[in-house]
Amino acid sequence: MKNVAVEKGLSPIRDYLKDAGYRVYEVDSRQLDNKDFIDGFDAVVITGSGDNVMGIQKALSKTAVIEARGKTPDEVLSRLDQILKH
């Protein structure tokens, strides 16, 4: 089972991914700044509303980052499936 960190404030996406079989952990923005913490996940779903989205993506070299802004839970799931099942 894949481990996915979901930023707080994305509870519909968090619940949708859990129902789809992902192991989901809710994290806050401070935790997203900790590369060692985030490296324990296969992917991170972020709100994308922060100013440092590109900074997060650069810091997480081995962890896939999906920006949820403007996406439905199904679109996020579809993107996760594309990234993690290949």
C-alpha positions as CSV (number, residue, x, y, z in Angstrom):
1,M,0.0,0.0,0.0
2,K,1.3,3.4,-1.0
3,N,1.8,6.1,1.7
4,V,0.4,9.6,0.7
5,A,0.7,12.8,2.8
6,V,-2.2,15.2,2.3
7,E,-1.9,18.8,3.4
8,K,-4.5,19.8,6.1
9,G,-7.5,21.5,4.5
10,L,-7.9,18.8,1.9
11,S,-10.2,16.5,3.8
12,P,-12.4,15.6,0.8
13,I,-9.3,14.4,-1.1
14,R,-7.9,12.7,2.0
15,D,-11.1,10.7,2.5
16,Y,-11.4,9.9,-1.2
17,L,-7.8,8.5,-1.3
18,K,-8.4,6.5,1.8
19,D,-11.5,5.0,0.2
20,A,-9.5,4.2,-2.9
21,G,-7.0,2.1,-0.8
22,Y,-4.2,4.5,-0.2
23,R,-2.6,4.9,3.3
24,V,-3.2,8.6,3.9
25,Y,-1.6,10.9,6.5
26,E,-2.7,14.5,7.1
27,V,0.2,16.9,7.4
28,D,0.5,20.6,8.1
29,S,2.6,23.1,6.1
30,R,5.4,23.0,8.7
31,Q,5.9,19.3,8.1
32,L,6.1,19.9,4.4
33,D,9.3,21.9,5.0
34,N,11.0,18.9,6.6
35,K,12.6,16.9,3.7
36,D,13.5,13.9,5.9
37,F,9.9,13.6,7.1
38,I,8.4,13.9,3.6
39,D,10.9,11.4,2.2
40,G,8.9,8.7,4.1
41,F,6.0,9.1,1.7
42,D,5.4,8.0,-1.9
43,A,3.6,11.2,-2.8
44,V,2.4,14.5,-1.3
45,V,-0.8,16.3,-2.1
46,I,-0.6,20.0,-1.4
47,T,-3.2,22.8,-1.6
48,G,-1.0,24.8,-3.9
49,S,-2.2,28.0,-2.2
50,G,1.1,28.6,-0.5
51,D,3.8,30.9,-1.9
52,N,6.4,28.2,-1.9
53,V,4.9,25.5,-4.1
54,M,8.0,25.3,-6.3
55,G,10.3,25.3,-3.2
56,I,8.4,22.2,-1.9
57,Q,8.6,20.5,-5.3
58,K,12.4,21.1,-5.6
59,A,13.1,19.9,-2.0
60,L,11.1,16.7,-2.5
61,S,13.3,15.2,-5.2
62,K,12.2,11.5,-4.7
63,T,8.7,12.2,-3.5
64,A,5.9,13.0,-6.1
65,V,4.1,16.3,-5.4
66,I,0.6,16.9,-6.7
67,E,-1.0,20.3,-6.4
68,A,-4.7,19.9,-5.6
69,R,-5.8,23.4,-6.4
70,G,-8.6,23.3,-9.1
71,K,-8.7,19.5,-9.1
72,T,-11.5,17.2,-8.0
73,P,-10.7,14.2,-5.7
74,D,-11.1,11.9,-8.7
75,E,-8.5,13.9,-10.7
76,V,-6.0,13.8,-7.8
77,L,-6.6,10.0,-7.6
78,S,-6.1,9.6,-11.3
79,R,-2.8,11.5,-11.2
80,L,-1.6,9.5,-8.2
81,D,-2.4,6.3,-9.9
82,Q,-0.4,7.5,-13.0
83,I,2.6,8.4,-10.9
84,L,2.7,5.6,-8.4
85,K,1.7,2.6,-10.5
86,H,4.3,3.0,-13.1
